[in-house]
Amino acid sequence: MANAGGAPKRQRPGLMAALLAASATFSLFLIAALALGWSVYYAPGPTAREGDTTVVTLPSGSGVSAIAATLKRAGVIRSVDMFKAAATLTGADRRLRAGEYEVPTRASLKAVIGLLTDGRVVRHFVTIPEGWSSAQAVDILNAEAILTGTIDAVPEEGSLWADTYEISRGETRASVIARMQRDAADNLAELWAARSPNTVVRTPEEAVILASVVEKETGLARERPRVAAVFSNRLRIGMRLESDPTIIYGITKGRPLGRGIRLSELQRDTGWNTYLIDGLPPTPIANPGRQALEAVLNPPATQDLFFVADGTGGHAFARTYEEHLMNVSRWRAIEAAATAALSMIRLPIISTTAGSSSTGSTASAANRQASCSSRGSWSADGCVRTACSFIGEGLLRGCVNAAYARPRAYGARTPTIDPVAATRATAPRGPPPSGAPSRRTRRRRPAGRRRPPSRGRPG
């Protein structure tokens, strides 16, 4: 309102002062709040309740409020409201990711939010090695503490795909088994479609069975095609596979034997023993890997029918029985040299004869047997002398028997401790008799008919 002279009316100085004071007070409060928020955002967080980190799992689909509550319960943050405010003001509320996190002790609010927006989740992996049985795969999954649930029954042998799988905390063991079985079916279908017309197997199931035998016979990738060719050639002419791992599977059903095969076990009909049955065993004896399946489905063209350990961890292959005998002689020379070396060493030596035992020192035979067994040594029925001794970290093994000598090391893979321990030896028997049965006929000889003497594994 203007006065009569037209000059503006002056505002009261008290009102102006009040406005300035209010503005200053609000600014102070705002600065204080920002300073407090800044300090909380960057300040060290709570100390971990145990150890140096706190494991927090954020389920998929969780909102900001649920995430904040989970972090507060885990002792990672001090205030739910401060976390929500910081996430909203920084725009992180739209970028928080679910998963399992390891939050370092005394991590700041900024560090926690950064961890969740970057998605730096903890990753867990489990590996099923090639050539391991389904029972061993179940053992591996049962040992994983982050998995939940139980496996009601051991999966069918050969139904699992050997590979490395990523698993998450809280996932069920049954779901991991289901993934392995899906991968096995998918990969088998892919490989079967690309099979060679020269493959001896007629169905995908037969491919898995034969590949499992190949997988257990050699741990060397370069040898798998040639081993597959030997067995394929034998099946074509009706010759028995005579594979030692099939003896072991019939005894342990997929568990490690932990020693050599006994003569009595070689002669035992378990249903899987390919020294006694014709054709393939009734089921796989392990879960084969891709290379073993590829070798069976695309075997190289060879005339090999025999193989025996060569003393280096691999095998010597032969087309004829005469060539095979020469390879066996070389292997026996390695055995003899190892046995001679053992006799020169004044270390504990175990000798067993017809169930009795004696030792070369004052320690008891039982203690020495336990010592050797714990380090992976072996014994065999019918051995005149079983000797084990240690040189540093190496293990020398020897078994001498005038009628029957079969030093071997069994397990998922051939050990490469030394030439004597590298004994994935398979010395299949001699040429097939005339009129041999078909490779798919699992026929046993009638009672009273004795099999002709073997020539494939000389004594």
Secondary structure, DSSP 8 states (H G I E B T S, - for coil): -B-TT--B----HHHHHHHHHHHHHHHHHHHHHHHHHHHHHHS-----SSSSEEEEEE-TT--HHHHHHHHHHTTS-S-HHHHHHHHHHHTGGGT---EEEEEETT--HHHHHHHHHHT----EEEE--TT--HHHHHHHHHT-TT-BS--SS---TT-S--SEEEE-TT-BHHHHHHHHHHHHHHHHHHHHHT--TT-S--SHHHHHHHHHHHHHH---GGGHHHHHHHHHHHHHTT-----HHHHHHHHHSSS---S---HHHHT---S--TTTSSSS-SS-SS---HHHHHHHHS-------EEEE-SSSSEEEESSHHHHHHHHHHHHHHHHHHHHHHHTS-S--EEEETTEEEESSSS-HHHHHHHHHHTT----TT-SEEEEEEETTEEEEEEE-SS-------SSS---SSTTT--------SS--TT---TT------TT-------SS--
